Amino acid sequence: MTLPETPPRPAGADRTFQVDLRGLVDLLSHHLYSSPRVYLRELLQNAVDALTARHGLEPAAPAGAFGIRLYADGSVVRVEDDGVGLTEADVHTFLATIGRSSKRADRIAEQRGDFIGQFGIGLLSCFLVADEIHVVSRSARTPGAPAVEWRGRGDGSYSVRTLPASARPRPGTTVTLTPRADAGEWTRPAQVHALARHFGSLLRHPVTFDDGTGGPGASVNPEPAPWSRTYPTPGARSRALAAYGDEVFGFTPLDTIELDLPAVGLKGIACVLPETVPAGRRHGHRVHVKGMLLSEQAEEILPEWAFFVRCVVDAESLRPTASRESLYEDDTLAAVRDALAERLRAWIARAAASDPDLLGRFLQAHHLAVKSLAVHDDEILRMLLPWLPFETTDGHCTLDEFARTHRTVLVTSSVEEFRQVAAIASAAGLGVVNGGYTYDRELVHRLPEIRPEVGVADLDPATLTAHLDPVDRDTELAAAAYLALARDALAVFDCDVALRTFQPASAPALLLDSREARHERTRSRLAREQQGGVWGDILGHLRQEAPRAQLILNQLNPLVRTAVAIDEPELARTSAEALYGQAAMLSRRPLRPAESSLINRSFLDLLAHALRKDS
């Protein structure tokens, strides 16, 4: 690809980019790159690509024969490589590529798949921090090729000229930037060194840094990736990988899982977080491509359920997006995600089979993540369901422990329902599991797949009411008048009232009401209010059929025995309202405004009655 024909220019004459350079730099800074600091990553990437091409030309060259040298003294930033180098024709071709890339932003992604597109956009990114870029290069493809100099400026002009071979005795490329005054944050020597370490610590080619003070150059990547090193013992390897995870992520892993997918050249580790992660929070992972850091926040490398680990990986065949800051979603990435998920499942299986202590600590911190996985993975379900903790009427325990004493397991549909019935159900000998937490109800219903002798059923008010003992006939008749007044007082809440005996005797009342029943009653009432005539009558009938709440009074409780004997109608109504309010608060569900008002009113009425009586 060449530039459109133009009149001949003398060597070194200024030319102009075939693009609005300022507009393209604005596009890069606001829509492609997240920070100006990526200029150094792009220069390093260009150098790595050039070295890769040089090794292709000279495959017999020893490892480490070609490298990258960085220099920054506060006035310039220089990146030099021993790569394949450029000819004058290459330089013009790259400039033409920049011009074409600028016409449509999505063409940038297409241009980055090969060496030329990477070099063109990578070089252009330097205008994020500099007003002038100076390139001197000599090609290794053409023996005896002269050096070529290219100078690009922020105003869109550039010049190209050939230089004698002595200007660069060996093949390779040197890029020198003259930073702008406002770019010091990214071009100071210490920052350049830190950025080089950040982006290039796992590069396979030697990279050195010189700060211009005259001291020896510092190695940016003195050691290979920790998973590529040899260790005297498995324990030493495990400790080294854990130390690397601590260095990268800032926490000591509960364990490290080695990741190795030869098909895509991927190696790395997954660090198991030592503490609980809030549901749905996904941590980004550190992804390198061919040694170069691509992203520290790559969520797409693992499935959503794997939020209990953070990974650092290096891959050969994953495809970066145009910005080189995330991964392109394609079939390869999907296959890698599935394969890494399988590695995590295998680690859980090994812990369950051979390291109960590790498994226990893992489940204590990450049981929600495992429950999420078990819902969709039958193997994990069979392996870990007996180990997972649940809230039950016997306290927090595993389903395996709970099933040993309860052949029929009842499960609630919400946390508030469990709170309502837990104490009474426990006293009645019923085994109830709180199914209101994420995944719990679904998992409890799958318990018979692991223990066929155990039955599981949803808890409904009728089941619990059936386990409450009825009062004798004389007691029921004596309380009839009070119960009638109580039902009338609580009709506004669609609540029936009954008298039973149950343990513990300290509980005066039990309110049985489900969230679904309340929603259905509210829906029916609103629909009825909006309709009239025949439709209103029909909807009124449906409302009567909607499930009602039940206030079960406990005849064993002394306060209830006193209340049902009240013969003063207003006081009887007030006491029933107070018992309802107390039972509603004990259920720990959010109170409706009418219920809050009732609680306040009944308390004040009872207080006023007590004061009148005392006076």
DOMIGU-153356 format. One record per residue (C-alpha): residue number from 1; residue in three letters; x, y negated, z. Coordinates in steps of 0.25 Angstrom, whole numbers. Example, Ala and Ser with C-alpha at 12.3 -4.5 7.8 and 13.67 -1.06 7.14 Angstrom:
residues 2
NODE   zalum   fike      px      py      pz
NODE       1    ALA      49      18      31
NODE       2    SER      55       4      29
END
This chain:
residues 615
NODE   zalum   fike      px      py      pz
NODE       1    MET       0       0       0
NODE       2    THR       6     -14      -4
NODE       3    LEU       2     -28      -3
NODE       4    PRO      -5     -35     -14
NODE       5    GLU       5     -40     -25
NODE       6    THR      10     -54     -22
NODE       7    PRO      21     -63     -28
NODE       8    PRO      35     -58     -25
NODE       9    ARG      41     -64     -12
NODE      10    PRO      55     -66      -9
NODE      11    ALA      61     -56       2
NODE      12    GLY      57     -60      16
NODE      13    ALA      46     -70      11
NODE      14    ASP      34     -71      20
NODE      15    ARG      22     -63      16
NODE      16    THR       8     -63      23
NODE      17    PHE       0     -51      28
NODE      18    GLN     -12     -47      20
NODE      19    VAL     -21     -49      32
NODE      20    ASP     -25     -59      42
NODE      21    LEU     -14     -55      52
NODE      22    ARG     -20     -63      64
NODE      23    GLY     -34     -57      61
NODE      24    LEU     -28     -43      61
NODE      25    VAL     -20     -45      74
NODE      26    ASP     -32     -50      80
NODE      27    LEU     -39     -37      76
NODE      28    LEU     -28     -29      82
NODE      29    SER     -28     -36      95
NODE      30    HIS     -43     -37      97
NODE      31    HIS     -48     -24      91
NODE      32    LEU     -37     -14      89
NODE      33    TYR     -27     -16     100
NODE      34    SER     -30     -17     115
NODE      35    SER     -18     -25     119
NODE      36    PRO      -6     -32     112
NODE      37    ARG       3     -22     119
NODE      38    VAL       0     -12     108
NODE      39    TYR      10     -19      99
NODE      40    LEU      22     -11     106
NODE      41    ARG      14       2     104
NODE      42    GLU      12      -1      90
NODE      43    LEU      27      -4      87
NODE      44    LEU      31       9      95
NODE      45    GLN      21      17      87
NODE      46    ASN      26      11      74
NODE      47    ALA      40      15      78
NODE      48    VAL      36      29      82
NODE      49    ASP      29      31      69
NODE      50    ALA      42      26      62
NODE      51    LEU      50      36      70
NODE      52    THR      40      48      67
NODE      53    ALA      42      44      52
NODE      54    ARG      57      44      54
NODE      55    HIS      57      58      60
NODE      56    GLY      49      63      48
NODE      57    LEU      60      58      39
NODE      58    GLU      71      63      48
NODE      59    PRO      66      75      55
NODE      60    ALA      80      80      59
NODE      61    ALA      83      68      67
NODE      62    PRO      85      72      82
NODE      63    ALA      74      68      92
NODE      64    GLY      76      54      97
NODE      65    ALA      85      50      85
NODE      66    PHE      75      39      82
NODE      67    GLY      69      30      92
NODE      68    ILE      62      16      96
NODE      69    ARG      68       4     103
NODE      70    LEU      61      -7     109
NODE      71    TYR      66     -21     113
NODE      72    ALA      60     -32     120
NODE      73    ASP      67     -44     126
NODE      74    GLY      55     -54     127
NODE      75    SER      57     -61     114
NODE      76    VAL      56     -49     105
NODE      77    VAL      50     -35     105
NODE      78    ARG      57     -25      96
NODE      79    VAL      54     -11      92
NODE      80    GLU      64      -3      84
NODE      81    ASP      63      11      79
NODE      82    ASP      71      21      71
NODE      83    GLY      59      25      63
NODE      84    VAL      56      27      48
NODE      85    GLY      57      12      45
NODE      86    LEU      50       3      34
NODE      87    THR      53      -1      20
NODE      88    GLU      49     -15      15
NODE      89    ALA      38      -8       7
NODE      90    ASP      33      -1      20
NODE      91    VAL      32     -15      27
NODE      92    HIS      24     -20      16
NODE      93    THR      15      -8      16
NODE      94    PHE      13     -10      31
NODE      95    LEU       9     -24      29
NODE      96    ALA      -1     -20      18
NODE      97    THR      -7     -10      28
NODE      98    ILE      -9     -21      39
NODE      99    GLY     -16     -29      28
NODE     100    ARG     -26     -18      25
NODE     101    SER     -28     -14      39
NODE     102    SER     -32     -28      43
NODE     103    LYS     -44     -28      33
NODE     104    ARG     -52     -19      42
NODE     105    ALA     -50     -15      56
NODE     106    ASP     -54      -1      54
NODE     107    ARG     -43       1      43
NODE     108    ILE     -33      -1      54
NODE     109    ALA     -37      13      60
NODE     110    GLU     -35      19      46
NODE     111    GLN     -21      13      44
NODE     112    ARG     -16      18      57
NODE     113    GLY     -15      32      53
NODE     114    ASP      -2      32      46
NODE     115    PHE      12      25      49
NODE     116    ILE       9      13      40
NODE     117    GLY      -4       9      47
NODE     118    GLN       2      11      61
NODE     119    PHE      14       2      57
NODE     120    GLY       6      -9      51
NODE     121    ILE      -4     -11      62
NODE     122    GLY       6      -8      73
NODE     123    LEU      15     -19      68
NODE     124    LEU       4     -28      67
NODE     125    SER       0     -26      81
NODE     126    CYS      13     -33      85
NODE     127    PHE       7     -46      81
NODE     128    LEU      -1     -45      94
NODE     129    VAL      11     -49     101
NODE     130    ALA      21     -56      91
NODE     131    ASP      20     -66      80
NODE     132    GLU      32     -60      72
NODE     133    ILE      35     -46      69
NODE     134    HIS      49     -42      64
NODE     135    VAL      51     -28      58
NODE     136    VAL      65     -23      52
NODE     137    SER      64      -9      47
NODE     138    ARG      72       1      38
NODE     139    SER      66      13      32
NODE     140    ALA      72      27      34
NODE     141    ARG      64      33      22
NODE     142    THR      73      25      12
NODE     143    PRO      88      27      14
NODE     144    GLY      95      14      13
NODE     145    ALA      82       6      14
NODE     146    PRO      84      -9      18
NODE     147    ALA      78     -14      31
NODE     148    VAL      66     -22      30
NODE     149    GLU      61     -34      38
NODE     150    TRP      47     -38      40
NODE     151    ARG      43     -50      48
NODE     152    GLY      28     -52      52
NODE     153    ARG      22     -65      58
NODE     154    GLY       9     -68      65
NODE     155    ASP       5     -78      55
NODE     156    GLY       3     -66      45
NODE     157    SER      16     -68      37
NODE     158    TYR      28     -58      35
NODE     159    SER      40     -56      28
NODE     160    VAL      48     -44      23
NODE     161    ARG      62     -43      19
NODE     162    THR      73     -32      17
NODE     163    LEU      86     -32      25
NODE     164    PRO      99     -26      24
NODE     165    ALA     100     -11      30
NODE     166    SER     110     -17      40
NODE     167    ALA      98     -24      46
NODE     168    ARG      93     -11      51
NODE     169    PRO     103       0      50
NODE     170    ARG      94      11      53
NODE     171    PRO      80      15      49
NODE     172    GLY      69      10      58
NODE     173    THR      60      -2      61
NODE     174    THR      62     -14      71
NODE     175    VAL      50     -22      75
NODE     176    THR      53     -35      82
NODE     177    LEU      42     -44      88
NODE     178    THR      43     -58      92
NODE     179    PRO      32     -59     103
NODE     180    ARG      22     -71     104
NODE     181    ALA      23     -79     117
NODE     182    ASP      10     -73     122
NODE     183    ALA      14     -59     120
NODE     184    GLY      24     -58     131
NODE     185    GLU      15     -49     139
NODE     186    TRP      18     -38     129
NODE     187    THR      32     -41     124
NODE     188    ARG      40     -43     137
NODE     189    PRO      51     -33     138
NODE     190    ALA      46     -26     150
NODE     191    GLN      32     -25     144
NODE     192    VAL      37     -20     130
NODE     193    HIS      45      -9     138
NODE     194    ALA      32      -6     146
NODE     195    LEU      23      -5     134
NODE     196    ALA      34       4     127
NODE     197    ARG      33      13     139
NODE     198    HIS      18      13     139
NODE     199    PHE      16      16     124
NODE     200    GLY      28      24     121
NODE     201    SER      32      32     134
NODE     202    LEU      29      46     127
NODE     203    LEU      34      42     113
NODE     204    ARG      43      54     107
NODE     205    HIS      54      44     101
NODE     206    PRO      64      37     110
NODE     207    VAL      59      23     114
NODE     208    THR      69      13     121
NODE     209    PHE      66      -1     126
NODE     210    ASP      76     -13     127
NODE     211    ASP      73     -26     134
NODE     212    GLY      85     -34     129
NODE     213    THR      92     -35     142
NODE     214    GLY     104     -27     137
NODE     215    GLY     101     -14     145
NODE     216    PRO      99       0     140
NODE     217    GLY      86       2     133
NODE     218    ALA      75       9     141
NODE     219    SER      68      22     136
NODE     220    VAL      53      20     134
NODE     221    ASN      50      35     133
NODE     222    PRO      62      42     141
NODE     223    GLU      54      55     143
NODE     224    PRO      45      63     134
NODE     225    ALA      30      65     139
NODE     226    PRO      30      72     152
NODE     227    TRP      22      84     146
NODE     228    SER      33      86     136
NODE     229    ARG      44      87     146
NODE     230    THR      49     100     153
NODE     231    TYR      49     102     168
NODE     232    PRO      55     113     177
NODE     233    THR      42     118     183
NODE     234    PRO      27     117     180
NODE     235    GLY      26     110     193
NODE     236    ALA      36      99     189
NODE     237    ARG      29      98     176
NODE     238    SER      15      96     183
NODE     239    ARG      22      85     192
NODE     240    ALA      28      78     181
NODE     241    LEU      15      77     173
NODE     242    ALA       7      72     185
NODE     243    ALA      18      62     188
NODE     244    TYR      16      57     173
NODE     245    GLY       1      56     175
NODE     246    ASP       3      48     188
NODE     247    GLU      13      39     180
NODE     248    VAL       3      37     168
NODE     249    PHE     -10      36     175
NODE     250    GLY      -7      32     190
NODE     251    PHE     -12      44     197
NODE     252    THR      -7      58     202
NODE     253    PRO     -15      68     194
NODE     254    LEU     -23      79     201
NODE     255    ASP     -17      88     190
NODE     256    THR     -11      86     176
NODE     257    ILE     -16      94     164
NODE     258    GLU      -7      96     152
NODE     259    LEU     -13      93     139
NODE     260    ASP      -7      99     126
NODE     261    LEU     -14     100     113
NODE     262    PRO      -3     104     102
NODE     263    ALA     -13     103      91
NODE     264    VAL     -13      88      92
NODE     265    GLY       1      86      99
NODE     266    LEU      -6      82     112
NODE     267    LYS       1      83     125
NODE     268    GLY      -1      77     139
NODE     269    ILE      -8      78     152
NODE     270    ALA     -21      76     159
NODE     271    CYS     -20      70     173
NODE     272    VAL     -32      74     182
NODE     273    LEU     -36      62     190
NODE     274    PRO     -35      64     205
NODE     275    GLU     -48      57     209
NODE     276    THR     -62      56     205
NODE     277    VAL     -66      49     192
NODE     278    PRO     -79      42     191
NODE     279    ALA     -89      49     182
NODE     280    GLY     -88      44     168
NODE     281    ARG     -75      36     170
NODE     282    ARG     -65      40     159
NODE     283    HIS     -50      38     160
NODE     284    GLY     -42      34     148
NODE     285    HIS     -31      44     144
NODE     286    ARG     -17      40     139
NODE     287    VAL     -15      45     125
NODE     288    HIS      -2      45     117
NODE     289    VAL      -1      48     102
NODE     290    LYS      13      53      98
NODE     291    GLY      18      47     111
NODE     292    MET      13      33     109
NODE     293    LEU       3      29     119
NODE     294    LEU     -11      27     113
NODE     295    SER     -20      24     124
NODE     296    GLU     -21      25     139
NODE     297    GLN     -36      25     139
NODE     298    ALA     -40      36     128
NODE     299    GLU     -53      42     134
NODE     300    GLU     -56      50     121
NODE     301    ILE     -45      60     123
NODE     302    LEU     -53      68     134
NODE     303    PRO     -68      71     135
NODE     304    GLU     -76      62     145
NODE     305    TRP     -77      73     156
NODE     306    ALA     -62      73     158
NODE     307    PHE     -62      60     166
NODE     308    PHE     -54      67     177
NODE     309    VAL     -41      67     169
NODE     310    ARG     -32      56     162
NODE     311    CYS     -23      61     151
NODE     312    VAL     -10      57     144
NODE     313    VAL      -8      63     131
NODE     314    ASP       1      62     119
NODE     315    ALA      -4      67     106
NODE     316    GLU       1      68      91
NODE     317    SER     -12      69      83
NODE     318    LEU     -22      60      90
NODE     319    ARG     -26      49      81
NODE     320    PRO     -26      35      87
NODE     321    THR     -36      24      84
NODE     322    ALA     -31      11      76
NODE     323    SER     -27       4      89
NODE     324    ARG     -19      16      94
NODE     325    GLU     -26      14     107
NODE     326    SER     -36      26     107
NODE     327    LEU     -38      39     100
NODE     328    TYR     -46      41      87
NODE     329    GLU     -58      49      89
NODE     330    ASP     -57      61      79
NODE     331    ASP     -58      76      79
NODE     332    THR     -44      77      84
NODE     333    LEU     -47      69      96
NODE     334    ALA     -59      77      99
NODE     335    ALA     -52      90      98
NODE     336    VAL     -41      84     107
NODE     337    ARG     -51      80     117
NODE     338    ASP     -58      94     118
NODE     339    ALA     -44     101     119
NODE     340    LEU     -40      92     131
NODE     341    ALA     -53      94     137
NODE     342    GLU     -51     109     136
NODE     343    ARG     -37     107     143
NODE     344    LEU     -44     100     155
NODE     345    ARG     -54     111     156
NODE     346    ALA     -43     121     156
NODE     347    TRP     -36     114     168
NODE     348    ILE     -49     114     176
NODE     349    ALA     -50     129     173
NODE     350    ARG     -36     131     178
NODE     351    ALA     -38     123     190
NODE     352    ALA     -51     131     194
NODE     353    ALA     -44     144     191
NODE     354    SER     -31     142     198
NODE     355    ASP     -30     129     207
NODE     356    PRO     -43     127     216
NODE     357    ASP     -36     116     223
NODE     358    LEU     -33     108     211
NODE     359    LEU     -47     111     206
NODE     360    GLY     -53     107     219
NODE     361    ARG     -46      93     219
NODE     362    PHE     -50      91     204
NODE     363    LEU     -65      94     207
NODE     364    GLN     -65      85     219
NODE     365    ALA     -61      74     210
NODE     366    HIS     -67      77     197
NODE     367    HIS     -79      86     199
NODE     368    LEU     -88      76     191
NODE     369    ALA     -79      78     179
NODE     370    VAL     -79      93     180
NODE     371    LYS     -94      93     182
NODE     372    SER     -95      85     169
NODE     373    LEU     -86      95     162
NODE     374    ALA     -94     107     168
NODE     375    VAL    -107     102     163
NODE     376    HIS    -102     104     149
NODE     377    ASP     -92     115     150
NODE     378    ASP     -96     129     154
NODE     379    GLU     -82     134     158
NODE     380    ILE     -80     123     167
NODE     381    LEU     -94     124     173
NODE     382    ARG     -91     139     176
NODE     383    MET     -77     136     182
NODE     384    LEU     -80     124     190
NODE     385    LEU     -95     123     194
NODE     386    PRO     -93     131     207
NODE     387    TRP     -82     121     211
NODE     388    LEU     -89     108     208
NODE     389    PRO     -94     100     220
NODE     390    PHE    -109      97     222
NODE     391    GLU    -117      89     232
NODE     392    THR    -127      99     238
NODE     393    THR    -135     101     251
NODE     394    ASP    -124     109     257
NODE     395    GLY    -114      97     254
NODE     396    HIS    -104      95     243
NODE     397    CYS    -100     109     238
NODE     398    THR     -98     117     226
NODE     399    LEU    -109     124     219
NODE     400    ASP    -103     137     221
NODE     401    GLU    -103     135     236
NODE     402    PHE    -117     130     236
NODE     403    ALA    -122     142     228
NODE     404    ARG    -117     151     239
NODE     405    THR    -128     146     249
NODE     406    HIS    -139     142     239
NODE     407    ARG    -144     152     228
NODE     408    THR    -153     141     223
NODE     409    VAL    -147     128     221
NODE     410    LEU    -156     115     219
NODE     411    VAL    -151     103     212
NODE     412    THR    -156      89     213
NODE     413    SER    -157      80     201
NODE     414    SER    -152      67     208
NODE     415    VAL    -143      63     219
NODE     416    GLU    -155      56     226
NODE     417    GLU    -163      69     226
NODE     418    PHE    -152      76     232
NODE     419    ARG    -151      66     243
NODE     420    GLN    -166      67     246
NODE     421    VAL    -166      82     248
NODE     422    ALA    -152      86     252
NODE     423    ALA    -154      86     268
NODE     424    ILE    -168      93     267
NODE     425    ALA    -164     103     256
NODE     426    SER    -152     107     264
NODE     427    ALA    -160     109     277
NODE     428    ALA    -170     117     269
NODE     429    GLY    -159     126     264
NODE     430    LEU    -160     121     249
NODE     431    GLY    -147     120     241
NODE     432    VAL    -147     107     233
NODE     433    VAL    -136     101     224
NODE     434    ASN    -136      87     221
NODE     435    GLY    -138      86     206
NODE     436    GLY    -138      71     205
NODE     437    TYR    -123      69     201
NODE     438    THR    -118      70     187
NODE     439    TYR    -118      84     181
NODE     440    ASP    -122      91     195
NODE     441    ARG    -136      95     192
NODE     442    GLU    -132     101     178
NODE     443    LEU    -120     108     184
NODE     444    VAL    -129     114     196
NODE     445    HIS    -139     120     186
NODE     446    ARG    -127     127     180
NODE     447    LEU    -123     134     193
NODE     448    PRO    -131     147     189
NODE     449    GLU    -121     149     177
NODE     450    ILE    -110     151     188
NODE     451    ARG    -118     157     199
NODE     452    PRO    -131     164     193
NODE     453    GLU    -136     168     206
NODE     454    VAL    -139     153     210
NODE     455    GLY    -151     146     205
NODE     456    VAL    -152     131     202
NODE     457    ALA    -164     122     202
NODE     458    ASP    -167     107     202
NODE     459    LEU    -172     102     216
NODE     460    ASP    -186      97     215
NODE     461    PRO    -195      91     227
NODE     462    ALA    -204     103     226
NODE     463    THR    -192     112     229
NODE     464    LEU    -188     105     241
NODE     465    THR    -202     102     246
NODE     466    ALA    -204     117     246
NODE     467    HIS    -193     119     256
NODE     468    LEU    -199     109     266
NODE     469    ASP    -209     116     276
NODE     470    PRO    -223     111     277
NODE     471    VAL    -229     106     290
NODE     472    ASP    -240     114     296
NODE     473    ARG    -255     110     293
NODE     474    ASP    -258     103     306
NODE     475    THR    -246      94     304
NODE     476    GLU    -249      91     290
NODE     477    LEU    -264      87     294
NODE     478    ALA    -259      78     305
NODE     479    ALA    -250      71     295
NODE     480    ALA    -260      70     284
NODE     481    ALA    -264      55     287
NODE     482    TYR    -250      51     288
NODE     483    LEU    -246      58     275
NODE     484    ALA    -258      51     268
NODE     485    LEU    -253      37     272
NODE     486    ALA    -239      40     269
NODE     487    ARG    -243      45     254
NODE     488    ASP    -251      32     253
NODE     489    ALA    -239      24     257
NODE     490    LEU    -229      30     248
NODE     491    ALA    -239      32     236
NODE     492    VAL    -232      19     230
NODE     493    PHE    -219      28     229
NODE     494    ASP    -227      40     223
NODE     495    CYS    -223      48     235
NODE     496    ASP    -230      59     242
NODE     497    VAL    -228      63     257
NODE     498    ALA    -228      76     263
NODE     499    LEU    -225      82     277
NODE     500    ARG    -215      94     278
NODE     501    THR    -204      99     288
NODE     502    PHE    -190     100     284
NODE     503    GLN    -176      99     289
NODE     504    PRO    -169      91     293
NODE     505    ALA    -179      86     303
NODE     506    SER    -172      72     304
NODE     507    ALA    -176      69     290
NODE     508    PRO    -190      63     291
NODE     509    ALA    -193      63     276
NODE     510    LEU    -189      68     262
NODE     511    LEU    -192      60     249
NODE     512    LEU    -192      69     237
NODE     513    ASP    -192      61     224
NODE     514    SER    -184      62     212
NODE     515    ARG    -179      51     203
NODE     516    GLU    -186      57     191
NODE     517    ALA    -199      57     198
NODE     518    ARG    -197      43     202
NODE     519    HIS    -194      39     188
NODE     520    GLU    -206      46     183
NODE     521    ARG    -215      39     193
NODE     522    THR    -210      26     189
NODE     523    ARG    -211      28     175
NODE     524    SER    -226      33     176
NODE     525    ARG    -229      21     185
NODE     526    LEU    -223      11     175
NODE     527    ALA    -230      17     163
NODE     528    ARG    -243      17     171
NODE     529    GLU    -242       2     174
NODE     530    GLN    -240      -1     160
NODE     531    GLN    -252       7     155
NODE     532    GLY    -266       6     158
NODE     533    GLY    -280      13     154
NODE     534    VAL    -279      27     151
NODE     535    TRP    -264      28     149
NODE     536    GLY    -263      22     163
NODE     537    ASP    -272      33     169
NODE     538    ILE    -263      44     162
NODE     539    LEU    -250      38     166
NODE     540    GLY    -256      37     180
NODE     541    HIS    -259      52     180
NODE     542    LEU    -245      55     175
NODE     543    ARG    -240      46     187
NODE     544    GLN    -247      55     196
NODE     545    GLU    -241      67     191
NODE     546    ALA    -227      61     192
NODE     547    PRO    -219      68     203
NODE     548    ARG    -220      60     217
NODE     549    ALA    -210      58     228
NODE     550    GLN    -212      66     241
NODE     551    LEU    -209      61     255
NODE     552    ILE    -208      73     263
NODE     553    LEU    -210      70     278
NODE     554    ASN    -202      79     288
NODE     555    GLN    -212      84     299
NODE     556    LEU    -199      88     307
NODE     557    ASN    -195      74     308
NODE     558    PRO    -200      67     321
NODE     559    LEU    -202      53     314
NODE     560    VAL    -211      60     303
NODE     561    ARG    -219      67     314
NODE     562    THR    -221      53     321
NODE     563    ALA    -224      47     308
NODE     564    VAL    -235      57     303
NODE     565    ALA    -242      54     316
NODE     566    ILE    -244      39     314
NODE     567    ASP    -259      35     314
NODE     568    GLU    -257      21     310
NODE     569    PRO    -258      20     295
NODE     570    GLU    -249       8     292
NODE     571    LEU    -238      14     301
NODE     572    ALA    -239      27     295
NODE     573    ARG    -238      21     281
NODE     574    THR    -225      14     285
NODE     575    SER    -219      26     291
NODE     576    ALA    -221      34     278
NODE     577    GLU    -215      22     270
NODE     578    ALA    -203      22     280
NODE     579    LEU    -201      37     279
NODE     580    TYR    -202      36     263
NODE     581    GLY    -191      25     264
NODE     582    GLN    -182      33     273
NODE     583    ALA    -183      45     264
NODE     584    ALA    -181      37     251
NODE     585    MET    -168      31     257
NODE     586    LEU    -163      44     261
NODE     587    SER    -164      49     247
NODE     588    ARG    -154      39     243
NODE     589    ARG    -160      35     230
NODE     590    PRO    -162      20     226
NODE     591    LEU    -174      14     233
NODE     592    ARG    -185       7     224
NODE     593    PRO    -188      -7     229
NODE     594    ALA    -202      -2     234
NODE     595    GLU    -195       8     242
NODE     596    SER    -185      -2     248
NODE     597    SER    -197     -11     251
NODE     598    LEU    -204       1     258
NODE     599    ILE    -193       4     267
NODE     600    ASN    -191     -10     272
NODE     601    ARG    -206     -12     274
NODE     602    SER    -208       1     281
NODE     603    PHE    -196      -2     290
NODE     604    LEU    -201     -16     294
NODE     605    ASP    -215     -10     296
NODE     606    LEU    -210       1     306
NODE     607    LEU    -201      -9     313
NODE     608    ALA    -213     -19     315
NODE     609    HIS    -222      -7     320
NODE     610    ALA    -211      -3     330
NODE     611    LEU    -210     -17     335
NODE     612    ARG    -225     -19     337
NODE     613    LYS    -225      -6     344
NODE     614    ASP    -214     -10     354
NODE     615    SER    -221     -23     356
END
